[in-house]
Amino acid sequence: MIVTLNPANEEVLAEYPVMTSAEIDRILEASENAALIWKKIPIDERKIAMHRLADLLREQKEMHGAMISREMGKRYAESVAEVEKCAWVCDYYAEHAEAFLQPEKVDMDGGAGLVTFVPLGVVLGVMPWNFPFWQVIRFAAAVMMAGNGVVIKHAPNVTGSAIALENLFREAGFPVNLYRTLHIDLEDVDRMVGHIIAHPVIKAVSVTGSTGAGVAVASKAGSALKRSVLELGGNDPYLVLDDADLDEAVGFCIASRLLNAGQSCIAAKRFVVHRSVTSRFEQKLLDTMSKKKVGDPFDPGIHIGPIARKDLRDALHLQVEQSRGLGAKVLCGGEIPDRKGFFYPPTIVTDVSADMAVYSEETFGPVATILEARDDDDAVRIANDSPFGLGSAVFSGDPDRARRVAARLDAGNCCINSMVKSDPRLPFGGIKQSGYGRELSSYGIREFVNIKSIYIA
């Protein structure tokens, strides 16, 4: 059985039966049959179902938001906002998929070329718990509007959300079995995911999760010669230059670091600050972060809910303790509260060196690291001194200077005087150990099609 817990009070929410290999094979075969039908359906009819899904998400946002908050601890207001954002991406692909998939004509000597975009079939999505609706919908909306089917292996601690998503697709009018969820025993996950990827029905796979999960899935996909897209972890640097508006910079840095209790791959994690403003930035950050309240995600007066699981909270605390043991200074937080639930307080760490966990590793929780830079070159060096390359930000009063710095950062995304967010209109993804391939915009929908060239003499 899959057992889900409420991370705010450690109570059991529900138990769900896992699927056998035979059940999974039957689902995959049914998904293939549904995908064969779906790819022949005109895109205007696909639009109707996708717009209806968007409507349902908006109509049911409170119900699904409550499920998200109960299962993984996100503040209720953030959970509702997550569901609303899912509706946005559904409408976006319903409105733009046809243009993204239009055949492209190429003038050629003695003939004409045509580049077409053809559905692949059934695509596997391996999805995480931290944004249990958004991560799935931003992947599935593009893949399905392109004419493919989808099967999802979701994180077991958000199984209720996974089931709710499957029901939503059916209620919206998508063919039965075009979107399916697979419930896999956590103790047998490596073998079963390998089995699913190798299955002839699966034509490609997309993973959102840790770097370790990405490596494991990508190796299985590679051995089966199947396409993969990886959106993995990050250790995002936010560079605060000496001419930055510090109040604005601190506001965005805190909002990014504490969103979803810091459990976001694109959260600000390393604050790289020019030494002439480090002390002022540090004090402003401390004044605000130390006042943030931790508690029940349904309490509108709190700022941060619990960490999603006990093992994740304990691993985060170990990173802080290891760094403190090597000489780092903890300005606030850094202690596990004596209470029920997997809570962790907003934490600021300074006097950090490259041998510390909070420097080199992704901290998946409300832990901010302050790093001092001599000048722009040094700030870029520190920012790029990481195996990750997902998001980044630059704060400066000089837009040209900020753009020059941003161009030198090793990252798939960079925001100037703002915080990193995924947006349907822009491609999203990383480099280095943060993954490869892109989601969203026209780039995301073309990841899971056969780009087929036709030459006409």
C-alpha positions as CSV (number, residue, x, y, z in Angstrom):
1,M,0.0,0.0,0.0
2,I,1.0,3.6,-0.6
3,V,0.5,5.6,2.7
4,T,0.2,9.4,2.6
5,L,0.8,11.6,5.6
6,N,-0.1,15.1,6.5
7,P,3.3,16.8,7.0
8,A,1.8,19.4,9.3
9,N,0.6,16.9,12.0
10,E,2.1,13.5,10.9
11,E,-1.4,12.0,10.7
12,V,-2.2,9.3,8.0
13,L,-4.3,10.8,5.2
14,A,-5.0,7.7,3.1
15,E,-3.8,4.4,1.9
16,Y,-3.8,3.4,-1.8
17,P,-3.1,0.0,-3.4
18,V,-0.1,-0.3,-5.6
19,M,-0.4,-1.7,-9.2
20,T,1.0,-5.0,-10.3
21,S,3.2,-5.3,-13.4
22,A,0.2,-6.9,-15.2
23,E,-2.1,-4.0,-14.3
24,I,0.5,-1.5,-15.6
25,D,1.0,-3.4,-18.8
26,R,-2.8,-3.3,-19.4
27,I,-2.9,0.4,-18.8
28,L,0.0,1.1,-21.2
29,E,-1.7,-0.9,-23.9
30,A,-5.0,1.0,-23.3
31,S,-3.1,4.3,-23.4
32,E,-1.6,3.3,-26.8
33,N,-5.0,2.6,-28.2
34,A,-6.3,5.9,-26.9
35,A,-3.3,7.8,-28.4
36,L,-3.9,6.2,-31.8
37,I,-7.4,7.7,-31.8
38,W,-6.4,11.0,-30.3
39,K,-3.7,11.9,-32.9
40,K,-6.4,11.7,-35.6
41,I,-8.7,14.1,-33.8
42,P,-8.6,17.6,-35.3
43,I,-6.8,20.1,-33.2
44,D,-9.9,22.2,-32.9
45,E,-11.5,19.4,-31.0
46,R,-8.4,18.9,-28.8
47,K,-8.7,22.6,-28.0
48,I,-12.3,22.1,-26.6
49,A,-11.1,19.5,-24.1
50,M,-8.1,21.5,-23.0
51,H,-10.2,24.7,-22.5
52,R,-12.7,22.6,-20.5
53,L,-9.9,21.3,-18.3
54,A,-8.8,24.9,-17.6
55,D,-12.4,25.7,-16.7
56,L,-12.6,22.8,-14.3
57,L,-9.4,23.7,-12.6
58,R,-10.7,27.2,-11.9
59,E,-14.0,25.9,-10.8
60,Q,-12.5,23.4,-8.4
61,K,-9.4,25.3,-7.3
62,E,-10.3,25.4,-3.6
63,M,-10.9,21.7,-3.4
64,H,-7.7,20.7,-5.2
65,G,-5.8,23.4,-3.4
66,A,-6.8,21.8,-0.1
67,M,-5.7,18.4,-1.3
68,I,-2.2,19.8,-2.2
69,S,-1.9,21.5,1.2
70,R,-2.9,18.4,3.1
71,E,-0.6,16.1,1.2
72,M,2.7,18.1,0.9
73,G,2.2,21.1,3.3
74,K,2.1,24.1,0.9
75,R,0.4,27.1,2.2
76,Y,-3.3,27.0,1.1
77,A,-3.1,30.3,-0.7
78,E,-0.1,29.1,-2.7
79,S,-1.8,25.8,-3.5
80,V,-4.9,27.6,-4.9
81,A,-2.6,29.8,-6.9
82,E,-0.8,26.7,-8.3
83,V,-4.1,25.3,-9.5
84,E,-5.0,28.6,-11.1
85,K,-1.6,28.6,-12.9
86,C,-2.4,25.2,-14.3
87,A,-5.6,26.6,-15.9
88,W,-3.4,29.3,-17.5
89,V,-1.1,26.8,-19.2
90,C,-4.0,24.7,-20.4
91,D,-5.6,27.8,-22.1
92,Y,-2.2,28.8,-23.4
93,Y,-1.6,25.6,-25.3
94,A,-5.2,25.3,-26.4
95,E,-4.8,28.8,-28.0
96,H,-1.3,28.4,-29.4
97,A,-0.6,24.7,-30.1
98,E,-2.0,24.9,-33.7
99,A,0.4,27.7,-34.6
100,F,3.4,25.9,-32.9
101,L,2.7,22.8,-34.9
102,Q,2.1,24.4,-38.3
103,P,4.2,22.8,-41.0
104,E,7.1,25.0,-42.1
105,K,7.8,25.4,-45.8
106,V,11.4,25.5,-47.0
107,D,12.4,26.8,-50.5
108,M,14.8,24.4,-52.1
109,D,16.6,24.1,-55.5
110,G,14.5,22.0,-57.8
111,G,11.7,21.4,-55.3
112,A,10.2,22.3,-51.9
113,G,10.7,21.1,-48.4
114,L,8.1,20.8,-45.7
115,V,9.0,20.3,-42.0
116,T,6.1,18.7,-40.1
117,F,5.5,17.9,-36.5
118,V,4.0,14.4,-35.9
119,P,2.8,12.9,-32.6
120,L,5.1,10.3,-31.1
121,G,2.5,8.2,-29.2
122,V,2.5,7.7,-25.4
123,V,4.9,9.7,-23.3
124,L,5.9,8.9,-19.7
125,G,6.0,11.7,-17.1
126,V,7.9,11.1,-13.9
127,M,6.7,13.9,-11.6
128,P,7.7,15.3,-8.2
129,W,5.7,16.2,-5.1
130,N,6.6,19.9,-4.6
131,F,4.2,21.3,-7.3
132,P,2.0,18.2,-7.7
133,F,-0.5,19.8,-10.1
134,W,1.7,22.4,-11.9
135,Q,4.6,20.1,-12.8
136,V,2.2,17.6,-14.3
137,I,-0.1,20.0,-16.2
138,R,2.7,22.0,-17.7
139,F,4.1,18.8,-19.2
140,A,0.8,17.1,-20.1
141,A,-0.9,20.1,-21.7
142,A,1.8,20.5,-24.3
143,V,2.3,16.8,-24.9
144,M,-1.5,16.1,-25.4
145,M,-2.2,19.1,-27.6
146,A,0.6,17.8,-29.8
147,G,-1.5,14.6,-30.2
148,N,0.2,12.3,-27.8
149,G,-1.0,10.2,-24.8
150,V,0.4,10.6,-21.3
151,V,1.1,8.2,-18.4
152,I,2.3,9.6,-15.1
153,K,4.4,8.1,-12.4
154,H,3.7,10.6,-9.6
155,A,5.4,11.0,-6.2
156,P,3.7,8.6,-3.8
157,N,3.2,11.2,-1.0
158,V,0.8,13.1,-3.4
159,T,-1.2,10.1,-4.6
160,G,-4.5,11.9,-3.8
161,S,-3.5,14.7,-6.1
162,A,-2.4,12.2,-8.8
163,I,-5.8,10.6,-8.7
164,A,-7.6,14.0,-8.8
165,L,-5.6,14.9,-11.9
166,E,-6.7,11.8,-13.7
167,N,-10.3,12.4,-12.9
168,L,-10.0,16.0,-14.1
169,F,-8.8,14.9,-17.6
170,R,-11.7,12.4,-17.9
171,E,-14.2,15.0,-16.7
172,A,-12.9,17.5,-19.3
173,G,-13.7,15.1,-22.1
174,F,-10.4,13.6,-23.0
175,P,-10.6,10.0,-24.2
176,V,-10.6,7.4,-21.5
177,N,-7.0,6.1,-21.0
178,L,-5.4,9.0,-22.9
179,Y,-4.1,10.3,-19.5
180,R,-3.4,7.6,-16.9
181,T,-1.6,7.5,-13.5
182,L,0.5,4.5,-12.4
183,H,0.7,3.7,-8.7
184,I,4.0,2.1,-8.0
185,D,5.4,0.5,-4.9
186,L,8.2,2.8,-3.6
187,E,10.4,-0.2,-2.7
188,D,10.2,-1.5,-6.3
189,V,10.3,1.9,-8.1
190,D,13.6,1.5,-9.9
191,R,12.6,-1.9,-11.4
192,M,9.1,-0.8,-12.4
193,V,10.2,2.5,-13.9
194,G,12.8,0.7,-15.9
195,H,10.1,-1.8,-17.1
196,I,7.8,1.0,-18.1
197,I,10.4,2.9,-20.0
198,A,11.5,-0.2,-21.9
199,H,7.9,-1.1,-22.8
200,P,7.3,-0.6,-26.5
201,V,4.3,1.6,-25.9
202,I,6.4,4.3,-24.3
203,K,8.0,6.5,-26.9
204,A,9.7,9.2,-24.7
205,V,10.0,10.3,-21.1
206,S,10.1,13.5,-19.2
207,V,11.4,13.8,-15.6
208,T,11.1,16.6,-13.1
209,G,12.9,15.9,-9.9
210,S,16.3,15.6,-8.3
211,T,19.5,15.2,-10.2
212,G,19.8,11.6,-9.0
213,A,16.3,10.7,-10.2
214,G,17.2,12.3,-13.6
215,V,20.3,10.3,-14.0
216,A,18.5,7.1,-13.1
217,V,15.7,7.7,-15.6
218,A,17.8,9.2,-18.4
219,S,20.1,6.1,-18.3
220,K,17.2,3.8,-18.6
221,A,15.8,5.9,-21.5
222,G,19.1,6.0,-23.2
223,S,19.6,2.3,-23.0
224,A,16.2,2.0,-24.7
225,L,17.0,4.7,-27.3
226,K,14.1,6.8,-26.2
227,R,14.0,10.6,-26.0
228,S,14.1,12.3,-22.6
229,V,13.7,15.7,-21.1
230,L,15.1,16.4,-17.7
231,E,14.1,19.3,-15.4
232,L,16.2,18.7,-12.3
233,G,17.6,20.5,-9.3
234,G,19.1,23.9,-8.9
235,N,21.3,26.0,-6.6
236,D,20.1,29.3,-8.0
237,P,22.3,32.3,-7.5
238,Y,20.8,35.8,-7.1
239,L,23.4,38.4,-7.7
240,V,23.0,41.7,-5.8
241,L,25.2,44.4,-7.4
242,D,26.4,47.5,-5.6
243,D,23.9,49.8,-7.4
244,A,20.9,47.6,-6.7
245,D,17.7,48.8,-4.9
246,L,18.3,46.8,-1.7
247,D,14.7,46.9,-0.5
248,E,13.5,45.5,-3.8
249,A,16.3,42.9,-4.0
250,V,15.6,41.7,-0.5
251,G,11.9,41.5,-1.2
252,F,12.4,39.3,-4.2
253,C,15.1,37.2,-2.6
254,I,12.9,36.4,0.4
255,A,9.8,35.7,-1.8
256,S,11.8,33.3,-3.9
257,R,13.6,31.6,-1.1
258,L,10.5,31.0,1.0
259,L,7.9,30.1,-1.7
260,N,6.6,26.6,-1.0
261,A,8.7,26.6,2.2
262,G,11.8,26.8,0.0
263,Q,11.0,23.5,-1.8
264,S,11.4,24.7,-5.4
265,C,14.1,23.9,-7.9
266,I,14.1,27.6,-9.0
267,A,14.1,29.1,-5.5
268,A,16.8,31.6,-4.7
269,K,19.4,29.7,-2.7
270,R,22.7,31.5,-2.9
271,F,22.7,35.3,-2.5
272,V,25.9,36.6,-4.1
273,V,26.2,40.2,-2.8
274,H,28.8,42.9,-3.6
275,R,30.9,43.5,-0.6
276,S,30.1,47.2,-0.4
277,V,26.5,46.4,0.3
278,T,26.8,43.0,2.0
279,S,26.2,44.2,5.6
280,R,23.2,46.3,4.7
281,F,21.7,43.5,2.6
282,E,22.4,41.0,5.4
283,Q,20.7,43.1,8.0
284,K,17.6,43.8,5.8
285,L,17.3,40.1,5.0
286,L,17.6,39.1,8.7
287,D,15.1,41.7,9.8
288,T,12.5,40.3,7.6
289,M,13.2,36.6,7.4
290,S,13.5,36.2,11.2
291,K,9.9,37.5,11.6
292,K,8.4,35.0,9.2
293,K,5.9,32.6,10.9
294,V,6.0,28.8,10.4
295,G,2.8,26.8,11.0
296,D,-0.4,25.1,9.7
297,P,-0.6,25.7,6.0
298,F,-4.4,26.5,6.4
299,D,-3.7,29.3,8.8
300,P,-3.7,32.6,6.8
301,G,-1.5,34.2,9.4
302,I,1.6,32.0,8.6
303,H,4.2,32.5,5.9
304,I,5.7,29.0,5.7
305,G,4.2,25.5,6.0
306,P,6.1,22.3,6.8
307,I,8.7,20.5,4.8
308,A,6.9,17.7,2.8
309,R,8.5,14.7,4.6
310,K,10.5,14.0,7.7
311,D,13.5,12.6,5.8
312,L,13.7,15.8,3.6
313,R,13.5,18.0,6.7
314,D,16.3,16.0,8.4
315,A,18.5,16.1,5.3
316,L,18.1,19.9,5.2
317,H,19.1,20.3,8.8
318,L,22.1,18.0,8.3
319,Q,23.3,20.4,5.5
320,V,23.1,23.3,7.9
321,E,24.8,21.4,10.7
322,Q,27.6,20.2,8.5
323,S,28.2,23.8,7.4
324,R,28.0,25.1,10.9
325,G,30.6,22.5,12.0
326,L,33.0,23.8,9.3
327,G,32.7,27.4,10.5
328,A,29.6,28.8,8.9
329,K,27.6,31.3,11.0
330,V,23.8,30.9,11.3
331,L,22.1,34.2,11.8
332,C,18.6,32.9,12.4
333,G,16.8,29.5,12.4
334,G,18.9,26.4,12.0
335,E,17.1,24.4,14.6
336,I,14.3,21.8,14.4
337,P,11.2,23.0,16.3
338,D,10.0,20.9,19.2
339,R,6.5,20.3,17.8
340,K,4.5,17.9,15.7
341,G,5.0,18.2,11.9
342,F,8.0,18.4,9.7
343,F,8.7,22.1,10.2
344,Y,11.9,24.0,9.6
345,P,12.4,27.8,10.3
346,P,13.7,30.4,7.9
347,T,17.5,30.2,8.2
348,I,20.3,32.5,7.0
349,V,23.9,31.2,6.8
350,T,27.0,33.4,6.3
351,D,30.8,32.9,6.5
352,V,30.4,30.2,3.9
353,S,33.2,28.4,2.1
354,A,33.3,26.2,-0.9
355,D,33.7,23.0,1.2
356,M,30.3,23.5,2.9
357,A,27.1,21.7,2.0
358,V,25.1,25.0,1.8
359,Y,27.6,26.2,-0.9
360,S,27.7,23.3,-3.3
361,E,24.5,21.3,-2.7
362,E,20.9,22.2,-3.3
363,T,19.1,23.1,-0.1
364,F,15.5,22.2,-0.5
365,G,14.0,24.3,2.2
366,P,14.0,27.8,3.7
367,V,17.8,28.1,4.0
368,A,19.5,31.2,2.5
369,T,23.3,31.4,1.9
370,I,25.0,34.8,1.7
371,L,28.2,34.9,-0.3
372,E,30.3,38.1,-0.6
373,A,31.7,39.1,-4.0
374,R,34.5,41.7,-4.7
375,D,33.1,42.9,-8.0
376,D,31.0,41.8,-11.0
377,D,33.6,39.4,-12.2
378,D,33.9,37.7,-8.8
379,A,30.1,37.6,-8.5
380,V,29.8,35.7,-11.9
381,R,32.7,33.4,-10.8
382,I,30.9,32.5,-7.6
383,A,27.5,32.1,-9.3
384,N,29.0,29.8,-11.9
385,D,31.0,27.7,-9.4
386,S,28.2,25.1,-9.2
387,P,27.3,21.8,-10.9
388,F,23.8,23.3,-11.4
389,G,22.5,25.7,-14.0
390,L,18.8,26.2,-13.7
391,G,17.7,29.7,-12.6
392,S,19.5,32.9,-11.7
393,A,18.8,36.6,-11.1
394,V,20.6,39.9,-11.2
395,F,19.7,43.0,-9.3
396,S,21.1,46.3,-10.5
397,G,20.0,49.9,-11.1
398,D,21.8,49.8,-14.5
399,P,19.8,47.6,-17.0
400,D,22.7,47.4,-19.4
401,R,25.1,46.3,-16.7
402,A,22.6,43.8,-15.5
403,R,22.2,42.3,-19.0
404,R,26.0,42.0,-19.4
405,V,26.2,40.1,-16.1
406,A,23.2,38.0,-16.9
407,A,24.7,37.0,-20.3
408,R,27.7,35.5,-18.4
409,L,25.7,33.3,-16.0
410,D,25.6,29.5,-16.6
411,A,21.8,29.0,-16.4
412,G,18.8,28.2,-18.4
413,N,16.8,31.1,-17.0
414,C,17.8,34.5,-15.7
415,C,15.6,37.4,-14.3
416,I,16.7,41.0,-13.9
417,N,15.3,42.8,-10.9
418,S,12.8,40.1,-10.3
419,M,12.5,36.4,-9.2
420,V,12.5,33.4,-11.5
421,K,9.2,31.8,-12.3
422,S,8.1,29.4,-15.0
423,D,5.9,31.1,-17.5
424,P,4.0,29.4,-20.4
425,R,5.3,32.0,-22.9
426,L,9.0,31.3,-22.2
427,P,11.0,28.1,-22.6
428,F,12.0,26.6,-19.2
429,G,14.9,24.3,-18.4
430,G,18.5,24.1,-17.3
431,I,22.0,23.1,-18.2
432,K,24.7,21.1,-16.4
433,Q,23.3,18.9,-13.7
434,S,20.0,20.8,-13.8
435,G,19.0,18.8,-16.9
436,Y,18.4,19.3,-20.6
437,G,15.6,19.9,-23.0
438,R,12.9,22.5,-22.5
439,E,9.3,22.7,-21.3
440,L,6.7,25.4,-22.1
441,S,6.4,27.8,-25.1
442,S,6.8,26.4,-28.7
443,Y,10.1,24.7,-27.6
444,G,8.2,22.5,-25.0
445,I,5.6,21.2,-27.4
446,R,8.2,20.3,-30.0
447,E,10.2,18.2,-27.6
448,F,7.7,15.3,-28.0
449,V,7.0,15.2,-31.7
450,N,8.7,13.6,-34.6
451,I,10.1,16.5,-36.6
452,K,9.6,15.0,-40.0
453,S,11.0,16.4,-43.2
454,I,9.2,16.0,-46.5
455,Y,10.8,16.8,-49.8
456,I,8.6,17.5,-52.8
457,A,10.4,17.4,-56.2
